[in-house]
Amino acid sequence: MALTKHSEIAQIIFEPQTGHLFVKRRSWVEEDGVQIAPDSVHRDSFTPGQDLSAYESEVQTAAAFFWTPEVIAAYKSRQTL
């Protein structure tokens, strides 16, 4: 009877109006290769320019693609209003 917890990124969404990245993760538990509980869903949001070094490479790649210097500057300028 081996219990194994699994987790994967289900979706990454870029919100162009604010520059935020939203990451949806799916987690589940298996016993001897059979899922024994319903999926659990967790969501995170990240602001442009945020340090993502502790997160999955998929999240870092999406941020590098979407968070151009212009997106980061626009986000920072909105924060000072």
C-alpha positions in Angstrom: 0.0 0.0 0.0 2.1 2.9 -1.3 0.5 6.3 -1.3 1.8 8.8 -3.9 0.9 12.4 -4.2 1.0 13.9 -7.7 0.8 17.5 -8.8 0.8 19.2 -12.2 0.2 22.5 -13.8 -3.2 22.4 -15.4 -3.3 25.9 -16.9 -1.3 29.2 -17.1 -3.2 32.3 -18.1 -1.8 35.7 -18.9 -4.1 38.7 -18.1 -3.0 41.4 -20.6 -4.8 44.3 -18.9 -3.0 43.8 -15.6 0.1 41.7 -16.6 -0.7 39.1 -14.0 0.0 35.4 -14.5 -2.5 32.9 -13.1 -1.4 29.4 -12.5 -3.9 26.5 -11.9 -2.4 23.3 -10.4 -4.1 19.9 -10.1 -3.2 17.5 -7.3 -4.3 14.0 -6.5 -3.4 11.0 -4.4 -2.9 7.5 -5.6 -2.7 4.2 -3.7 -0.9 1.5 -5.6 -1.5 3.4 -8.9 -5.2 3.9 -8.3 -6.6 7.4 -7.6 -8.3 7.3 -4.2 -9.5 10.9 -3.8 -11.0 13.6 -6.0 -8.6 16.0 -7.6 -7.7 19.1 -5.7 -7.2 22.4 -7.5 -5.0 25.3 -6.3 -4.5 28.6 -8.0 -1.7 31.2 -7.7 -1.3 34.6 -9.1 1.9 36.4 -9.9 2.6 40.1 -10.5 4.8 41.3 -13.4 8.5 41.3 -12.3 7.9 39.0 -9.3 10.7 36.6 -8.5 9.7 33.2 -9.7 12.9 31.3 -9.2 11.3 28.9 -6.7 8.5 27.9 -9.2 8.3 25.4 -12.0 10.2 26.1 -15.2 6.9 26.3 -17.1 5.9 29.3 -14.9 9.3 30.9 -15.4 9.1 30.4 -19.2 5.6 31.9 -19.4 6.7 34.9 -17.3 9.8 35.5 -19.5 7.6 35.4 -22.6 4.8 37.7 -21.3 6.6 40.0 -18.9 8.3 42.2 -21.4 10.1 45.3 -20.0 7.0 47.3 -21.2 4.6 45.1 -19.3 6.6 45.4 -16.1 7.0 49.2 -16.4 3.2 49.6 -17.1 2.4 47.5 -14.0 4.8 49.5 -11.8 3.4 52.8 -13.1 -0.1 51.7 -12.1 1.1 50.9 -8.6 2.2 54.4 -7.9 -1.2 56.0 -8.7 
